[in-house]
Amino acid sequence: MKAVVYNKKGSPEKLIYCDVDKPVPTDNEVLVKIHAVSVNAADYRSMKMGLIPKRRIFGADIAGKVELAGENITQFKVGDEVMGDLAKFGFGGFAQYVTAPEKALIIKPAKISFEEGAALPMAALTALQAIRDKGNIRKGQKVLIVGSAGGVGTFAVQLAKYFDTEVTGVCGSNNALQTSSLGADYVVDYTKEDFTKSNMRYNLIMAVNGGYPIFAYKKILTPNGVYVMVGGSIPQIFKSLLFGWLLSFGSKKMRTVSAKANKKDLEFLTKLVEDGKIKPVIDRRYALDKTADAMRYLSEGHARGKVIISIE
Ligand SMILES: NC(=O)c1ccc[n+]([C@@H]2O[C@H](COP(=O)([O-])OP(=O)(O)OC[C@H]3O[C@@H](n4cnc5c(N)ncnc54)[C@H](OP(=O)(O)O)[C@@H]3O)[C@@H](O)[C@H]2O)c1
């Protein structure tokens, strides 16, 4: 099969499009013919940190069709359309085929395309777990989403609206229209305005991107407000992990989310897409042999929604 394989010595390109053996499922796995896979920060950050999957193939969020089912498989049969996040199961999505255990996958509803199915898992789950589980979002709250235009941010804006809150999205000039079209009540263009210096106060702040000081975030929280650090610059992430608990003494809480893939949440999100409550925003599509370009584009930090690899 064709795959994009990490080659440490590859120069200048470390992601090489080539032929590799088609994987063989164990009794507890299915073989999925991949139709679409999305690119996540987890792919390029793992690569930069030298965390290389065993098969040296990145790509976690896949959608495709079951081609073979191992003997112990009970939930899926050949021909089922499935989707899921394989980050905890060795990645392997930048390829024509991948093997996966049942617990990594759910059925992809026919109403959702393969590309939409691949766009959903990691980014939407992160947004959901950040605002619902860590942020304890409640109807009527004022919610600030910093980094509203990327993979996680576009889901966060829509989910915060789904939970019936007043949403302010922070993004660059190019994305202001997109953020408001996703339902944000207010948009702050960070190239023109410093939201950390405004008089506005928020019940919930979700920091998806940017490198703003954690102390500045604390200042613009309401009493009992919650800040949830999702991502951003590496120093930003370390500072949140180091100081978050310390700054949480008192009524304002400073938290960090580490999203965990689970079927229940993914099914919940899939239903929201099916019902037209949220929609995956797809920025660009690449062919499998252009995966290195897709990774480069995403790592520049200005994707407008999700970046998808479509596989014939
Ligand atoms: N904690 C977890 O479990 C978890 C899970 C998944 C992802 N993450 C992290 O979450 C972060 C976002 O992931 P993603 O997939 O959404 O990334 P992404 O799609 O690459 O995010 C790109 C977006 O970030 C925006 N952005 C860049 N600089 C900004 C700034 N200074 N202020 C506001 N927005 C800015 C860009 O908008 P403009 O072009 O308008 O600037 C762009 O739309 C990453 O750091 C990732 O590692 C964490």
The ligand as an SDF file (V2000), in Angstrom:
LIG
                    3D

 48 52  0  0  0  0  0  0  0  0999 V2000
   -4.7800   19.8800   25.4420 N   0  0  0  0  0  0  0  0  0  0  0  0
   -5.1420   19.0000   24.5220 C   0  0  0  0  0  0  0  0  0  0  0  0
   -5.6050   17.8770   24.8190 O   0  0  0  0  0  0  0  0  0  0  0  0
   -4.9960   19.3740   23.0650 C   0  0  0  0  0  0  0  0  0  0  0  0
   -5.5950   18.6090   22.0550 C   0  0  0  0  0  0  0  0  0  0  0  0
   -5.5040   19.0430   20.7300 C   0  0  0  0  0  0  0  0  0  0  0  0
   -4.7780   20.1980   20.4500 C   0  0  0  0  0  0  0  0  0  0  0  0
   -4.1490   20.8680   21.4400 N   0  0  0  0  0  0  0  0  0  0  0  0
   -3.3890   22.0970   21.1770 C   0  0  0  0  0  0  0  0  0  0  0  0
   -4.3150   23.1110   20.8580 O   0  0  0  0  0  0  0  0  0  0  0  0
   -3.6880   24.0630   20.0080 C   0  0  0  0  0  0  0  0  0  0  0  0
   -4.5870   24.3520   18.8480 C   0  0  0  0  0  0  0  0  0  0  0  0
   -4.7760   23.2070   18.0740 O   0  0  0  0  0  0  0  0  0  0  0  0
   -5.4840   23.3540   16.6810 P   0  0  0  0  0  0  0  0  0  0  0  0
   -5.5950   22.0050   16.0950 O   0  0  0  0  0  0  0  0  0  0  0  0
   -6.7050   24.1890   16.7920 O   0  0  0  0  0  0  0  0  0  0  0  0
   -4.3640   24.1870   15.9300 O   0  0  0  0  0  0  0  0  0  0  0  0
   -4.4580   24.9760   14.5840 P   0  0  0  0  0  0  0  0  0  0  0  0
   -5.6400   24.5370   13.8160 O   0  0  0  0  0  0  0  0  0  0  0  0
   -3.1220   24.8880   13.9680 O   0  0  0  0  0  0  0  0  0  0  0  0
   -4.6790   26.4880   15.0750 O   0  0  0  0  0  0  0  0  0  0  0  0
   -4.4390   27.4700   14.1540 C   0  0  0  0  0  0  0  0  0  0  0  0
   -5.2370   28.6740   14.5390 C   0  0  0  0  0  0  0  0  0  0  0  0
   -4.6370   29.3380   15.6350 O   0  0  0  0  0  0  0  0  0  0  0  0
   -4.8760   30.7230   15.4990 C   0  0  0  0  0  0  0  0  0  0  0  0
   -3.8550   31.5480   16.1480 N   0  0  0  0  0  0  0  0  0  0  0  0
   -2.5270   31.5350   15.9210 C   0  0  0  0  0  0  0  0  0  0  0  0
   -1.9290   32.4460   16.7040 N   0  0  0  0  0  0  0  0  0  0  0  0
   -2.9120   33.0490   17.4320 C   0  0  0  0  0  0  0  0  0  0  0  0
   -2.9530   34.0660   18.4200 C   0  0  0  0  0  0  0  0  0  0  0  0
   -1.8420   34.6710   18.8300 N   0  0  0  0  0  0  0  0  0  0  0  0
   -4.1320   34.4210   18.9650 N   0  0  0  0  0  0  0  0  0  0  0  0
   -5.2690   33.8180   18.5710 C   0  0  0  0  0  0  0  0  0  0  0  0
   -5.3090   32.8490   17.6280 N   0  0  0  0  0  0  0  0  0  0  0  0
   -4.1380   32.4700   17.0730 C   0  0  0  0  0  0  0  0  0  0  0  0
   -4.8490   30.9570   14.0190 C   0  0  0  0  0  0  0  0  0  0  0  0
   -5.7260   32.0050   13.7190 O   0  0  0  0  0  0  0  0  0  0  0  0
   -5.1870   33.3120   13.0050 P   0  0  0  0  0  0  0  0  0  0  0  0
   -4.6430   32.8710   11.6780 O   0  0  0  0  0  0  0  0  0  0  0  0
   -6.4020   34.1520   12.9260 O   0  0  0  0  0  0  0  0  0  0  0  0
   -4.0940   33.8360   13.8730 O   0  0  0  0  0  0  0  0  0  0  0  0
   -5.3200   29.6570   13.3990 C   0  0  0  0  0  0  0  0  0  0  0  0
   -6.6350   29.7140   12.9410 O   0  0  0  0  0  0  0  0  0  0  0  0
   -2.3220   23.4820   19.6380 C   0  0  0  0  0  0  0  0  0  0  0  0
   -1.3510   24.1300   20.4360 O   0  0  0  0  0  0  0  0  0  0  0  0
   -2.4480   22.0200   20.0060 C   0  0  0  0  0  0  0  0  0  0  0  0
   -1.2100   21.4680   20.3570 O   0  0  0  0  0  0  0  0  0  0  0  0
   -4.2540   20.4990   22.7470 C   0  0  0  0  0  0  0  0  0  0  0  0
  1  2  1  0
  2  3  2  0
  2  4  1  0
  4  5  1  0
  4 48  2  0
  5  6  2  0
  6  7  1  0
  7  8  2  0
  8  9  1  0
  8 48  1  0
  9 10  1  0
  9 46  1  0
 10 11  1  0
 11 12  1  0
 11 44  1  0
 12 13  1  0
 13 14  1  0
 14 15  2  0
 14 16  1  0
 14 17  1  0
 17 18  1  0
 18 19  2  0
 18 20  1  0
 18 21  1  0
 21 22  1  0
 22 23  1  0
 23 24  1  0
 23 42  1  0
 24 25  1  0
 25 26  1  0
 25 36  1  0
 26 27  1  0
 26 35  1  0
 27 28  2  0
 28 29  1  0
 29 30  1  0
 29 35  2  0
 30 31  1  0
 30 32  2  0
 32 33  1  0
 33 34  2  0
 34 35  1  0
 36 37  1  0
 36 42  1  0
 37 38  1  0
 38 39  2  0
 38 40  1  0
 38 41  1  0
 42 43  1  0
 44 45  1  0
 44 46  1  0
 46 47  1  0
M  CHG  2   8   1  16  -1
M  END
$$$$
